[in-house]
Amino acid sequence: MKHRKEQGPALYTLKQEEGRIGIERNGRWLMTPAGKPYALPTLPLAQEILKEWQAQGEKINPLTMPLCQLASTALDIIGKDRAKITGGLLAYIGSELLCHHAEGPQDLIQKQNDVWQPYLNWARDRYDIAFKTGSGIMPIEQSGSIAPRLEKVIDAMDDFALAGLSSATDSAGSLILGLALAEGFRTGKAIFEAAELDALHQAIKWGEDPAAAAKQDTIRADLQACERWFGLLRG
């Protein structure tokens, strides 16, 4: 989504026709960067994206429009690149964050087990998959049955749900955490704390690093946007 300067004040309104829910700008369908109408799957999502547009000033600032950006991804990218996006998500299996525990100290090991194991248990019960865990940074060879089962889960998602899953997984660095957020198993706040557990532990112990804190702010905001996105998709 490019920065644009509107010619005079723009009027944004909801538009519903032929089963589509979208947004008009000055009486015309609002279009994505690829030239597709913003046809949205639920009224609540359309209403929230409308608010993002209405909050814009003379210049459009995409950073203040996370839901609109996810919608653009769903409409412009997901449909034509589903195989590539699915492959990227499945690649997380071999380096799944929740499977790689620290070798020390003991308080961090215990914290990882307390926070991460419920997600692994949930994935086992929800998808009938069992991840192996270990310590250190070396890849862990997982069961060959995990990828096909999770591929079916991903293939069953529509383009809008998959856009959210892709964003959440990339932000959290974990496919399990991305799925847990997509299915409403945990809140965005909880997913953030699980994803950044090691960094948060180090900050408590050694003090906060400004660069790391700024990165965490971005991750937190992304996951909160994804949480809103999934809730609005559910209507």
C-alpha positions as CSV (number, residue, x, y, z in Angstrom):
1,M,0.0,0.0,0.0
2,K,1.6,3.2,-1.2
3,H,1.5,6.6,0.5
4,R,-1.0,8.7,-1.4
5,K,-2.2,12.3,-1.2
6,E,-5.9,12.7,-1.6
7,Q,-7.3,15.6,-3.7
8,G,-9.5,17.2,-1.1
9,P,-11.1,15.4,1.8
10,A,-12.1,11.9,1.1
11,L,-15.5,10.4,2.2
12,Y,-15.3,6.7,3.1
13,T,-18.5,4.7,3.4
14,L,-19.5,1.1,3.5
15,K,-20.8,-0.5,0.3
16,Q,-22.8,-3.7,0.1
17,E,-23.9,-5.1,-3.2
18,E,-24.4,-8.6,-4.8
19,G,-23.3,-10.2,-1.5
20,R,-20.1,-8.3,-1.3
21,I,-19.2,-6.0,1.6
22,G,-16.6,-3.3,0.8
23,I,-15.7,0.3,1.1
24,E,-16.4,3.3,-1.1
25,R,-14.2,6.4,-1.4
26,N,-16.1,9.3,-2.7
27,G,-18.8,7.0,-4.2
28,R,-16.4,4.6,-5.9
29,W,-15.2,1.2,-4.8
30,L,-12.0,1.4,-2.9
31,M,-9.3,-0.7,-4.6
32,T,-6.3,-2.7,-3.4
33,P,-2.8,-1.9,-4.6
34,A,-3.3,-4.6,-7.2
35,G,-6.5,-3.0,-8.4
36,K,-9.0,-5.4,-6.8
37,P,-12.1,-4.2,-4.9
38,Y,-11.8,-4.4,-1.1
39,A,-14.5,-7.1,-0.9
40,L,-14.5,-8.3,2.7
41,P,-16.0,-11.4,4.2
42,T,-17.7,-10.0,7.3
43,L,-19.5,-6.8,8.2
44,P,-17.5,-6.3,11.5
45,L,-14.2,-6.5,9.6
46,A,-15.5,-4.1,6.9
47,Q,-16.6,-1.7,9.7
48,E,-13.2,-1.7,11.4
49,I,-11.3,-1.2,8.1
50,L,-13.6,1.6,7.3
51,K,-12.6,3.2,10.6
52,E,-8.9,2.9,9.7
53,W,-9.6,4.8,6.4
54,Q,-11.7,7.4,8.1
55,A,-8.9,8.1,10.6
56,Q,-6.4,9.0,7.8
57,G,-5.4,12.6,7.3
58,E,-4.2,14.3,4.2
59,K,-1.6,11.6,3.7
60,I,-2.3,7.9,4.0
61,N,-0.1,6.2,6.6
62,P,-0.2,2.4,6.1
63,L,1.4,1.8,9.5
64,T,-1.8,2.9,11.2
65,M,-3.9,0.5,9.1
66,P,-2.9,-3.0,10.1
67,L,-6.3,-4.5,9.2
68,C,-6.3,-2.9,5.8
69,Q,-2.8,-4.2,5.1
70,L,-3.9,-7.8,6.0
71,A,-6.9,-7.4,3.7
72,S,-4.7,-6.3,0.9
73,T,-2.5,-9.3,1.5
74,A,-5.5,-11.6,1.5
75,L,-6.9,-10.2,-1.7
76,D,-3.7,-9.5,-3.7
77,I,-1.2,-12.1,-2.6
78,I,-2.6,-15.2,-0.9
79,G,-4.7,-16.5,-3.7
80,K,-2.0,-16.5,-6.3
81,D,0.8,-17.6,-3.9
82,R,-1.0,-20.2,-1.6
83,A,1.5,-23.0,-2.4
84,K,4.5,-20.8,-1.6
85,I,2.9,-19.4,1.6
86,T,1.9,-22.9,2.8
87,G,5.4,-24.2,2.1
88,G,6.8,-21.3,4.1
89,L,4.6,-22.0,7.0
90,L,5.3,-25.7,7.0
91,A,9.1,-24.9,7.0
92,Y,8.6,-23.7,10.6
93,I,8.1,-27.3,11.7
94,G,11.8,-28.2,11.5
95,S,12.8,-25.2,13.6
96,E,9.6,-24.9,15.8
97,L,10.4,-22.3,18.5
98,L,8.5,-24.2,21.3
99,C,10.6,-27.4,20.7
100,H,14.0,-25.8,21.3
101,H,14.6,-25.4,25.1
102,A,17.5,-23.7,26.7
103,E,20.4,-25.7,28.2
104,G,20.3,-23.3,31.2
105,P,19.9,-21.6,33.5
106,Q,17.3,-23.8,35.4
107,D,14.8,-21.0,36.0
108,L,14.6,-20.3,32.2
109,I,14.3,-24.0,31.5
110,Q,11.4,-24.2,34.0
111,K,9.7,-21.1,32.6
112,Q,9.9,-22.4,29.0
113,N,8.4,-25.7,30.1
114,D,5.6,-24.0,32.0
115,V,4.7,-21.6,29.2
116,W,5.4,-23.6,26.1
117,Q,4.1,-27.1,27.0
118,P,0.4,-26.1,27.1
119,Y,0.7,-25.1,23.5
120,L,2.4,-28.3,22.5
121,N,-0.3,-30.2,24.4
122,W,-3.0,-28.2,22.6
123,A,-1.5,-28.9,19.2
124,R,-1.3,-32.6,20.1
125,D,-5.0,-32.7,21.1
126,R,-6.2,-30.4,18.3
127,Y,-4.4,-31.9,15.4
128,D,-3.2,-35.3,16.6
129,I,0.4,-34.4,16.2
130,A,3.3,-34.9,18.6
131,F,6.3,-32.6,18.4
132,K,9.6,-33.7,19.8
133,T,11.5,-31.3,22.0
134,G,15.2,-30.9,22.9
135,S,17.7,-28.4,24.1
136,G,20.2,-26.3,22.1
137,I,19.8,-24.8,18.7
138,M,20.3,-27.8,16.4
139,P,17.3,-28.7,14.2
140,I,15.1,-31.5,15.6
141,E,13.9,-34.1,13.1
142,Q,10.1,-34.2,13.6
143,S,7.7,-37.0,12.6
144,G,6.9,-37.1,8.9
145,S,3.2,-37.2,9.7
146,I,3.2,-33.6,11.1
147,A,3.6,-31.7,7.8
148,P,0.7,-33.5,5.9
149,R,-1.7,-33.0,8.8
150,L,-0.9,-29.3,9.3
151,E,-1.0,-28.9,5.5
152,K,-4.6,-30.0,5.6
153,V,-5.3,-27.5,8.3
154,I,-3.8,-24.7,6.3
155,D,-5.5,-25.8,3.1
156,A,-8.9,-25.6,4.8
157,M,-8.4,-21.9,5.5
158,D,-9.7,-19.3,3.2
159,D,-7.4,-16.5,1.9
160,F,-8.3,-14.1,4.7
161,A,-7.6,-16.6,7.5
162,L,-4.4,-17.7,5.8
163,A,-3.3,-14.0,5.6
164,G,-3.7,-13.8,9.4
165,L,-2.0,-17.1,10.1
166,S,1.0,-16.1,7.9
167,S,1.4,-12.8,9.7
168,A,1.0,-14.3,13.1
169,T,3.4,-17.1,12.5
170,D,6.0,-14.8,11.1
171,S,5.7,-12.4,14.0
172,A,5.7,-15.1,16.7
173,G,8.4,-17.2,14.9
174,S,6.3,-20.3,15.6
175,L,3.6,-22.1,13.5
176,I,2.1,-23.5,16.7
177,L,1.7,-20.1,18.2
178,G,0.3,-18.8,14.9
179,L,-2.3,-21.5,14.9
180,A,-3.1,-21.0,18.6
181,L,-3.9,-17.4,17.9
182,A,-5.8,-18.2,14.7
183,E,-8.1,-20.6,16.5
184,G,-8.5,-18.4,19.6
185,F,-6.7,-20.8,22.0
186,R,-4.8,-17.9,23.5
187,T,-4.8,-14.1,23.3
188,G,-2.4,-12.0,21.4
189,K,-0.8,-10.9,24.7
190,A,-0.2,-14.5,25.7
191,I,1.2,-15.4,22.3
192,F,3.6,-12.5,22.5
193,E,4.8,-13.5,25.9
194,A,5.4,-17.1,24.7
195,A,7.1,-16.0,21.5
196,E,9.4,-13.5,23.4
197,L,9.9,-15.6,26.5
198,D,13.6,-15.8,26.3
199,A,14.1,-12.1,25.5
200,L,11.7,-11.0,28.3
201,H,13.6,-13.3,30.7
202,Q,16.9,-11.7,29.8
203,A,15.4,-8.2,30.1
204,I,14.3,-9.0,33.7
205,K,17.7,-10.4,34.5
206,W,20.0,-8.0,32.8
207,G,17.9,-4.9,31.9
208,E,16.1,-3.9,28.8
209,D,17.9,-3.2,25.6
210,P,16.2,-0.3,23.6
211,A,16.6,-1.9,20.2
212,A,15.2,-5.2,21.5
213,A,12.3,-3.4,23.2
214,A,11.5,-1.5,19.9
215,K,11.4,-4.8,18.0
216,Q,9.2,-6.3,20.7
217,D,6.8,-3.4,20.4
218,T,6.4,-4.2,16.7
219,I,5.8,-7.9,17.4
220,R,3.3,-7.1,20.1
221,A,1.4,-4.7,17.8
222,D,1.4,-7.2,14.9
223,L,0.0,-10.0,17.1
224,Q,-2.6,-7.8,18.6
225,A,-3.7,-6.8,15.1
226,C,-3.9,-10.5,14.1
227,E,-6.0,-11.2,17.2
228,R,-8.4,-8.5,16.1
229,W,-8.3,-9.8,12.6
230,F,-9.3,-13.4,13.5
231,G,-12.0,-12.1,15.8
232,L,-13.5,-10.0,13.1
233,L,-13.4,-12.9,10.6
234,R,-15.4,-14.9,13.1
235,G,-17.9,-12.0,13.0
